[in-house]
Amino acid sequence: FTGNPGTGKTMIARLMSRVYKCLGILSKGTLLEVDRSGLVAGYVGQTAIKTKEAVDKAKGGVLFVDEAYALTSKGANDFGAEAVDTLLKAMEDNRDDLVVIVAGYTELMEQFVHSNPGLESRFNRFIHFPDYTIDEMTEIFLGRCKKAGYTLDGDADDELRATLERESRDVDGFGNARGARNLFE
């Protein structure tokens, strides 16, 4: 999954895990979300163990690796490559009851997938999550308002749209739907 923060990658992975369970593809239909810290340890030999533990916990469901590019972007003396190698073997060994989804920024995920021939051959379906439009973020914000029992007064709708436009353009990491939710909160 590629795209900026707050575009729904994790939410869709959760839904996919349930759908795969209902279709009989996965036995449990659970989702285990990890990032680099959930797979990589600080000492030689521990990363493979830590990655295998995450895979074992995810069996029967989806292992969702957020910001997966961080596994291959640290350099030659890093343990991320060990996590990738362990993950690749586990994907092959558990292909009947484990789905692995990797996610992150588009350009960095392209570099990640092309960093290892095993990744290229196993990750051959890509879904890009585009940024939300101002209209979509406004709908998300107004949906939160309605759910909480609030209504916007008068010109507040115009101010909301202007704020969403400004924040999404000027603030690093505004986060699309997440940004709209945080603005509401």
N, C-alpha and C positions, 0 to 999 in steps of 0.2 A: 504494500500500500504506500503510495507516495502522496505528499501534500503538506501544506503548512499546518501548524498546530490549530486545533479546534475545528477541523473540517469533518470530523466524524469517523476517523479511522478506527479508534478503539471501540466505539459504539457498534460499528458494522461488524467488527471481529466478534463481539459478544453475540450479536444476532446470528452470525454465521455458525457459531458453535452450537447454538440451540437448533438451528435449521438442520445442521448435519446430524444432530442427535435424532431429530424427528424423522429424518430420511433413513436412519439406520447406518449412516456412514461412520459415526462415532458412538462409542458405547456410553460415555458419560455426558458429553456435550458441555463440559465446563471450559472456562477460559482462565489460563494462567498468564498474567501480564508480567513481563520482566523487562529490564533494561540491562545495560552492560554490567551493572553492579550485581545483578541477579545471576550472572553467568561466569563472571571473571573473578578469580581470587588473587591474592597478593603474592603467592609463592609458587614455585615450580611444582607441577603435579596436582595442585589443588583445584585448578580451573576445570580440568576434565571431570573431577569428582563433583564440583558445584554445578556444572552444566548438566551432567547426568542426573543429578538430584532434581533439577528443574524439569528435565524431560520426563523422568519417572512420575513426578507430581502431575504433569500435564497429560500423561497418557490417557486416552479415552476422550480427549478434548482438543482444544486449541492452545498452542504455545504462541503467545503474541509477544514478539521482541520489538519493543519500541526503541526508536533511535538506533536501529541495528548497525548503522554505519559506524558507530563508535567502537564496534568490535574490530574493525580493520583500519582505523584511521590513526592509531597511536604510534606506529613504527615497528621496526623489526624485532626489538627486544621486549615486545609486549605480549601478554598472555591472551589477548583477544583472539589471535589466530588459533590457539589451542581450543578456545570455546567454539569457534567456527568449525574446526575439524571434528570435534566431538559432536556438535550439533548435526553436521552432515551425515555422520555415521548413524546417529540415532534416528534421523529422518528416514534413512534407508531401512534400518532394522525394524522400525515401527510404522511403516507406511500404511498399514491396514487400520490403525487406530490412533493416529496422531496427525494433526494438521499444524504446520508451522507457518505463521504469518509474520513477515518482517515489515517494519514501517519506519518512515522518516521523511525528511525533506527530499524532494525529487532528485536534485543533482547529486546529493550525497548518497542516496540509495542506488543510483545508477553506478556510481563508483564502487559501492559495496558489492553489488551483484557481480561486477566485472573484476573484482579483486581476486577471485578464486574460481577456477573452472567448475568445481563442484557446485558452487552457488549458482553459476550461470545455467547449469543443466537442471537444477532442482527448482529454481525460481523462474518459471517461464510464463507466468501469468501476472500481469501488472494491472493494478487499478489505481488511477489517479483521482484524488479528491480535490476538486478545485475550491478556491476561496469562495466564501459566501458573498452574495451581493448585499448592498445596503438594504434593499427590500427584504431579503431573507433574514438578515440580522434584526431588522425592525420587527418582523413577524415573530422571531424567537423572543425578543424582548417583550413584546406585547402579549405573547403567550404566557410568559412568566408572570406578567402583571395580572392577567386574567386568573391564572391559577391561584395567585396570592390574594385575589379580591381587590385589586387596584385598577383604576382607570386613569388614563392620562388626561389632563385638563387642557383645554384650549389649544394654545400654540406649542404645547409640550411635544406633540408629535413631530413638528418641524425641528424643534431643538434636538430631539432624540436622533433624528436622521442626520442632522449636522454633526452631532457629537460622534455618532458611529462612523461617519465618513472621515472626520478628522482623526479619530483614534485609529482607525484601520489604516490610514495613510501615514500618520506621523509617529505612532508609538510602536517601537520594536516589540514583537511578540504579543500584539494585541490579541490574537488567537481566535478570530472568526466567531463561531458560536460560543466558544468559551469566553471571549471578550464581551459579547452581548450579555451572557449570563453574569459575568463579574460586574459589569456596569449596573445591571439590575440589583445585584446584591449590595 
